[in-house]
Amino acid sequence: MSALLPRKVVVGYGLGSLGTGIYTTVPGLLLLYYMTDVLGVAAGLAGLAILVPKLWDVFTDPWMGHLSDRTRSRWGRRRPYLLAGALTLPIFFGLLFTTPILEPTGSFVYTLALFALCASAFTVYSVPYIAMPAEMSDDYHEATRLMAYRMAFMTVGILIAGAGAPMLVKLGGGGRSGYTLMGWAIAGALLVGLASAFFGTRRAPYAAAEERDESQPGLLAQLRIALQNRPFFVLIFAYALQLTAVGCLLATVPFFAKYIVGGGGDPEDMVTLLFVALVGPAIVMMPVWLAISRRLGKNRTYQISLVLFGLSTMTLWWSPGRPALAIVAVVTVMGAAYAATQLFPFSMLPDVLAADRARDGVRREGIFSGVWMALDKGGVAFGGFLASQVLGATGFVESRPGVLVTQPASALEGIMIATAILPTGFTLLSLAIFRRYRLRPPGEA
């Protein structure tokens, strides 16, 4: 499987990340704000609605990986689950932002339940999807090429979601009606993106059924094997910390746009502008980072990007009172670094899986990918939860559309802590952990 993959297969696989990028961005960006400033749910309670479904993922993601490892079908081990997830996730997503008229407690329960259903459907899709590259090619640079396409499409999905979703809310008149319009429009985009990977990979190579060892240990034993794999543990731990930083940032962007940059006005236009500033450079820089990695290696290049991302995030602390253009410039630098912080962890995962397979000859792509996705989604959710707790602890006042609220100075400081201080700290901690990563392919120092 070391031959160059056909471009149609690479593009077909990458299209799935158009959908995953959209899905992971919208709840991370808007769900906390939707609950506090539209449904009137207290910030601390709203954070639980984001965190609890992701704790569920900690159990379901490894199980899904184990299940896909053992699946036999004429479509391969992974593709049946791509179709199942593509057909269910858009429905649950549309319902997530179509909340009935309820009291804040009822809105909290409804949101938590629907987000848990979304999380379960996304698990069915994402865990097998992430496992596919390791069995499509065992070539080191081909895995990076496949991930570059995946990350490029994911970045486009993030741009569509981050820039388009706030505009759809505004187009729908804001409030409940605006979020309902946005939810179902994004659901349609999800269906197209997710289903594209199912159809686009129909000619992709995959591990034949006879390659699997039916005598391999059960789920718990395989979990222990995965977590005892030092390169994997270091890589996923570092990446989870990095995603916690991203989760803090995503959750606070609407608050930052409304109360820090926008002076209390509608945040939709500024959220869109900030996302274009973040994602636009990421799209441009993806091939640049890929070229740098061929010269310096993935490991060094990833560390450089973490330093750049952390320093630029820290600069946001001095945003209050600064011109919007200066803030956009800082976010542009963050976007350039963000491309690499997403590209290289995923491109190193197939390297870890290949090394594990070479050691004992057993294919465990699914179980490793299940653990990966559990911590991937858990990191973003934990970051959003931390942001909500900071807002609650510093006196943030929840509201509903049409109700004028003046936030106390402590709440504004809380927004800045969640936007700048926490993300910087988690990014630098991620860098410190990753420096313990020791897996090196041939020829890379």
N, C-alpha and C positions, 0 to 999 in steps of 0.2 A: 504493500500500500504506500510505497514511497514515491510513486509517480506523481507528476504534477496534476492536480485536480482540474477538471474542466471548468472554465470560467462560469458556465451556466450553473454548475453545482455550487460553486463558491458564492455566486450572487444569490442563488436560491436559498442557500443556508443563511446568508447575511440578512436577507429580507425579514427573517423572523425577528431579528433584533430591532427592526423598525417598530414592531408591536411591543416587544419587551421594554424598549426605551420609552415608549409612550406610557405604558402602564406604570412603570416604576417612578416616572416623573410626576404625573398628575396628583396621585394621593400624597406623595411626599411634599409637593409644593402647595397644594390647595386644601387638603382635607382638614388639617388643624385649623386653618383660617376659616374654612367653611363652617366648622362646628362652633368656633368661638364668636365669629362676627356675623353669622347668618342664622345658625340654629340656637345661639345663646347658651351653649354648653360651657361650663367653667373650664379654663385652660388646663388645670391639673387633671380633671376628669376626661377631657378630650384626648389628652395624651395616652390614656389607658386604652381608648378605642383604637389607637394606632399600634400600640405595643402588644396587646394581648393576642391578636391574630398572628403576629409574627412569632410569638412564643409557641403558638400552635405549629408553625412551620418548622421549629426545631425538631419536632417529632415526625412530622409528615414528610419532610424533604428527604431525610436519609431512607425512610421506608419506601418512598417513591423511587429513589435510585436503586435500591435493592430489588424492587419489583421489576423495573425496566431491565436490569441485568439478567433476570431470569425469564423474560418474555420471549416467546417464539411466535412469529407471525410472518406472513408473506411480505409484509412491509418492513421487516427488520424489527429490532428490539425497541427502538425509540419512537418511530414515526406514528404508530397508532395513538400515542399519548399526545403528540403534537396536534392531531386532529381533534381529539377530545377537549383539550384545553382551548383550542381556537374557537370551538363552538359554544363553550359555556362561559368563559371569562367575560366576553363583551356584554352578555345579558346581565350578569351580576354587577358589572361596572356601571351600566346605565341605571340600574336600580339603586346603587350606592348613593348617587346624587339626585335621586327622586324621593326625597324624604317626605313622608306624610306630615300633616300639621299635628305636631305633638309638643308636649312640654319638654323642656331641656333634658330631663332624665329619660323620657321615652325616645327622644332623638338620639341620645347617647347609646341606648340599647340597640336601636335599629341600625345605627351606623356600625357599631361593633359587630353585629350579626352579619350584615352584608359585606363588610370588609373581610370577615373571616371566610365567607364563601368565595370572595375574590381571591384571597390568599390561597385557598385550597385549589381552585381552578388554575391559578398561576403555577402552583407547585406541579400539577399534572403536566403542564406544558414545559416549564423552564428547566426542571431537573434533567429529563431526557434530552432536551435541546442542548444543554451545556455539555452533556456526556458525549454527544455525537462526534465532535472534532477528533477526539483521541482514537476513534475507530475508523475515521475517514482517511487519516494519513498519519504515518509515524515519522515523517520527516520534520526535523527541527524548524527549518525556515518555512516549510509549507504550513505548519501549524500557525506560525506568526502571520503568514499571508492570509490564512483563513480568518484569524482573529482580527486582522486589520479591516477586512471587509465587514465583519460582524460589528466591530466598533464604529466604523463609518456609518453604517445603517442605524445603529443604536443612537449615535449622535444626532442624526437627522430626526429620529423619533423623539429624542429629547427636545430638539428645537421645535418640532411641530407641537409637542405637548406644552413646553414651557412658554413659548411665544403665542401659540394659538389658543390654548385653553382659557387664559384670562380674557382674550379678545372675544371668545365665544360667550363667556359669562356676560361681558359688557353688551354684546349684540343681543343677548336674550333679556336685557333690561336689568341685569344684576339680581341680587337676592336669590330666592328659591327658583324662580323661573329661569334665570340666567344659568344657574348651575345645572338645572334639569336639561336645558338645551345642550350645554357643554357635555354633560355626561353621556347622552345618547349619540352625539356627533363623534365624540372620542371612541365610543363603543364601536361605531362603524369602522373607524380607522384601525382599531384593534383587530377586528375580524379580518380585514384585508391583509394586514401585516403578518399576523400569526399564521393564517392559513397559507400564505405564500411559501413559508418554509416547508410545510408538509408537501405541497406539490413540487416545489423547486428542488427537493432532495430525493425525488423518486429514483434517480439514477446514481445516487451517491453510493460509494462502496461502504460496506459495514461488516462487522465481525460476523462470520458465519456461526450458525448455531452449534456446530460441532467443536468450535474453539472454546466453548464454555465448559467449565469443570463443574458438573452437577454435584460433586462431592464437597464443594467449597463450603465453609462454615456459614452459619446463619447470620442474621442481621446484626445482633449485638457483637458477635465475634468479629465481623467485618468492620463494624464501627471502631472497635479497639485497634484493629490493624491500621485503619486510616489515620486515627489520631496518634498512633505511635510512629507514623512516618514523619520523621523530623522535618524534611524540606516542606512537606505539605502543611504540617502544623504551623510552621513559622510563616509560610506564605499566606495561609488563610487567616491567621491571627492578625498579621500586619494589614491585610486587605480589609478585614472587618473593622479595625480601628480607623482606617482611612474612610470607610463608608459611614462610620459614626459621625465623622466630621462633615461629610456630605449631607447626611440626614439632618444635622443641626442647621446647616445653611439652607437647605431646601425648605424646611419647615418655617423658617423665619423670614424668607424673602418677601412674602406679602406684607408682613408686619414692618419690616425694614423699609419697604417701598412706601407704605402708607404713612407711618409715624416718624420716620427718620428723614427720608428723602422727599416725600411728597407733602409733608406738613399736615397730614390728616386727610388729604383728598383721596379720590379713588385710586387704588394701587394698580389697576390693570395695565395702564399704559407703561408705567415704570417697570412692572414685572416683565412685560414683554421686551422692553428695551434691555433690561439686565440679562435676560436669557439669550437674546441675540448676541449680546456682547460676550457671554460665556461660551455659547455653543458655536458661533461662527468661527472664531479662531481655532476651536477644537477640530472642526472639519478640515480647515486649511492645514493645521499642524500635524494631522495624523500621518501623512506620508513623510513629513520631515522627521518626526520622532522615529519612524520605522527606519529611515536612512541612518539616523544617528545610532540606533541600536545595532545596526550591522557593523558599525565602526567601533563602538564602545562596549557592546554587549547589552542584553536586556537588563541585567541586574544594576549596572552603573547608571544606565539611562533612567530607569525607574526611580532610583534614589535622587537623581538630579531633579526630576519632575516633582517629587515630594517636597524637596526643599523649596522650589519655586512656588508651588501651590501654598505651602504653609506661610511663607513670607508675604505673599500677596494677600492672603486671607487676613493676616494680622493687620495689614495696612487699613482694612475696613474700620478698625477701631476709631480712626480719626475722621470718619465720614461726616458726623454731624457738623453742619455749617459749611461743608464743602460744596462746590458746584457739582451738579449732577454729572457733568462731563468728566470731572476728575474721578468720580466713583466708577463711571462706566469704563474709564481707562484701566483702573485697577482690576475690574472684573474681566476685562479683555486679557490681561496677563494671566489671571486665574484660569481662563478658558484654554489658553495655550498649554498650560501645565496639566489641566484636567484631562486632555486627550491622552496623554501618556499614563496618567495614574489609572485610567480605565483599561488601556490597551495591554499593558505589560503583565499585570497579574493574570489576566485571562490567557495570554499567550504562554505564560510559564506553567499554567495548570496542565496542559498536555505533556510538557516535559516531565513533570512530576509523575503523571500517570504512566508514561513510557518507562521511566526508571523503575517504578513499582512493578510493572508487568515483566520487565527484564529480570527482576530479582527472583521471582518464583513462577513466572509463566501464567499467572492467573489474571484474567481481565476483571477489573473492579471499577470501570469508569463510572457506573451508575452510583455506587455507594459513595465514592469520592465526590462526585458532582452533587449528590444529595447533601452531604455535609457542607460543601462549598456554598450551595444556594441557601441553606438554612442560616449560615452566618452572614452571607451576603445581604439577604433581606432583613435579618435581625439587626445588622449594623445600622442600616438606614433607619429602621423603626426605632431603635434605641436612641439614635441621635435626635429624631423628632420628639421622642418622649422626654429626653433631657431638656430640649428646648421648651417644651410645654411646662415642665416643672420649674424651670427658671422664670418663665413668664408668670406662673402662678405665685411663686415665692416672692417676686418683686412687685406684686400688686397689680398685674394687668387686669383691666376691667373688660369682661366680655360684653357683647352688645348684639343688637339685631338691626337689620337694614332700616334706615330712616331715623335711628336713635343716635343723637349726637353724644359722643363720649370723649372726654378729655382724659388722657392717660397721665398718671402721676409721673414725676421725674424718675422715680425708682423703676417704673415699668419700662421707660425708655432706655434706662441703663441696662435693664434685663435683656431687652431686645439686642443691644450691642454686645453683651456678654455672649448670648447665644449665637450671634452672627459672626463674631470675630474671635473671641477668646477661646471658647470651647472648640471650634473647628481647628484653630491653630494648634492647640494642645494635643488633640487627637492625631493630627497629621504628623507632628513631630514624634509622638510616641510610636506611630506606625513606622516611621523611618528607623527609629531605634530598634524596634523588633526585627524589621526586615534585614538589617545589617547582619543578623545571625543566619540568614539563608545561605546555605553552602552548596547547593546543587549547581554544578557548572557543566554545560555541554562541552564536547570536544572543541578545542580552539578558542574558548572564551576564558579570559583570565579571571 
